[in-house]
Amino acid sequence: MVDQETLEPDLNAIDAGRSLLRRLFRGAAPEPRTGEAAVLAFASGKGGTGKSFLATNCAIGLHAAGKRVVVVDCDFGLANAHLLFGVNPRFTMLHLLDGAVSAAQALVATPHGPNLIAGGSGIASLAELDARHMQVLAKALHWLAGCHDYVLLDCPAGLAPQSMITVLAAQHAVVVTNPEIAALTDAYALIKCLARQPAHPQVQLVVNRVTTPGLGKATFDRLADVSRRFARCDIHYLGEVPEDSAVTHRRLGQAPLLASLPACPTSQAIQSILRNVEWQVQSRRPTDASGGVEARMLAQIRRW
Amino acid sequence: MIRGPVLPQLRASVWARLAPQLDALEHGLCLVLEGVDCSAGQFGLVEGLARDAMGAPVLVLVAVDGDGLLTARVHAACEFLARVGGALAAAVPEAELIAGAAGRVLVVGTDSGAAALELLCRLPLPGLEVCRVETFRVAGSERSVVRWLVERGAAVSTGRADRTPSFEVPVRCRADWDELQQQCSRIDPDVRWDGDRFSQRLTWNGRLLGRIETNRAQLWGHDAAGFSLPLASDLDRRRFVDRMLRRFAHLVGIADGAAGAIGNDMDVDAVGGGATSAAAADETLRTTLSTTRLSAEEYSALGGPTAVGSAEEGGSVADDVARIVTADQPVQGSLSRTGSSPPRVGNGTHRTD
């Protein structure tokens, strides 16, 4: 948990009208913005590569930079972003997809700044999600994209169609991998599947749990070469995150790393990644023809 | 179209060839039970009870020459349907028939039953339909066409193979069907409809654009890539016509690859959205996922178990990792997996993070 003195200046810098207390206790919906948010999907082929860790910490970093951020935990049924944020939401994705609550009602303001749509724990598996559920999610994302600057989708690992639909709805797919062969192969499999789709997001790569500086770049170079040669897909390097025992040994209830240890090497690496993310988002913003996150997701649902 | 030989032999052998392919006679015709006794054992068994695409019962008989009881069996079948056809839905629940749907008697013959079929064509029996399966060989393989001789109890005048029963549309879908035909006719003057009672193909100069099928009193649209959707609303119909139009544009060459892709409405990566994506233009998401495989060359390039590159050329990432890890600590877990079998891509597995 971060004390208020740490966060208050940042919040004031964003908008004096939006105070932490208001967000926490009134649960007011974010104000609408002009244009659509940047939608980033954190994805991986293999599980356990650090998608949720990266998504939550990136959200905190972007919030600290003055952006309105929401994390949508799309890891249906096996969600844990709310644990990393240290919140216990009353409504989750389960309620949202069932139509019991609106996206505004399911939105939770975390104590660290970003908003969160928590993943449901009542959905047994992705196989139980049908097109109707995905359409509800598409509408919810459209609303969220209309009142935030960044929408970060914490996607499930693997290549299930529901997972792919979520990734393909984003403008940027941040593929998180580790410098070991199993994660690398699965990351390439994901990239190849994305590249085979008629319309796919920009693919960015983050190499997590790097034991030696520079190994992340070497990993990226290899993967980028294979992707270009075989999948004919260009990928972009966002950066590497070092292996850090402070991350692996964190306890439940502890604040996310970027909020609690902003000066540690891992936090610095995430800040560096965030700068690259912002550069990519600014320089590669899609044209209006993209139709927005809802249109992109509905297009994929039609292809399901 | 029935592929494979339909041999002019006895009833049993002809039926054995036909039974698994009833759908080729008429779209949606599905065999439910074999051996129906309609005459209290007097004239033998009717070959099978089938269900058509509208959920109506169809008694299927095979005609072969020299079968002296065929006419009597057909009579008995027609009478049986007239007497108890309306109650079959309740009496044979496993057939999943729609209660009240009018039944038919379908007699199928081959070259071996020409005389018998000719005789049946003269019978004024309501609900009787007669068709003849004619086989021929093309490039060494046997093909067949279906000629309808009697349709709805009345003999078809020409008896030509291109004379097929008119498309049957559920009553509540007729307006949608008319509208759909009009919209598709505006795609191009050379667009044609053809098919059987419960299935219609939409083609342009012989090339398939899509299909419309009746299934359980509902119209379904299928595009050339296999994508299906029920045509239950104006929106569904427009969506289907849009797919037909895109397919047409793709065939004509107006739209190439990704530009003609269905739902392709966002920027694609400069390289990644190019030729690779074009291959997926007509594919569904599931298709692209299930057909994506990693080749041995890709594994090799990634540094997998089939790696063939030399260490002097820089080796693979796995080699880099191995060098670094072994320098720091004993090799563990992840690297030992390089010997495992390659993971299958697109199997829809869900792993946790």
Interface residues (C-beta under 8 A of the other chain):
Chain A: S44 K46 G47 G48 T49 G50 K51 S52 D75 L78 N80 S125 L126 D154 P156 A157 G158 L159 A160 P161 S163 M164 I165 Q171 N178 P179 E180 I181 A182 A183 L184 T185 D186 Y188 A189 K192 C193 L194 A195 R196 Q197 P198 A199 H200 P201 Q202 V203 T211 T212 L215 A218 T219 R222 L223 D225 V226 S227 R228 R229 F230 A231 R232 C233 D234 P286 T287 A289 S290 G291 A295 R296 L298 A299 Q300 R302 R303 W304
Chain B: F227 R239 A258 A261 I262 G263 N264 D265 M266 D267 V268 D269 A270 V271 G272 G273 G274 A275 T276 S277 A278 A279 A280 A281 E283 T284 L285 R286 T288 L289 T292 L294 S295 E297 E298 Y299 A301 L302 G303 G304 S316 V317 A318 D320 V321 I324 V325 D328 S334 L335 R337 T338 P342 P343 V345 G346 N347 G348 T349 H350 R351 T352 D353
